[in-house]
């Protein structure tokens, strides 16, 4: 295994996940506030599940998104 290639690949994947996820979360929350479904002061539970095939990895991160 080439550690440099692997590390670069993992970083590229995580950057894509991070940027895309942030964009989708922001859009969903803004739409919910605009439509009145959220007040804009909530704390929203969030969960991210990462799976990697071939190594039987499932990793979950739980947290909260505070709006105010």
Secondary structure by P-SEA (a helix, b strand, c coil): ccaaaaaaaaaaaaaaaaaaaaaaaaaaaaaaaaacccccccbbbbbbbbbbcccbbbbbbbbbbbcc
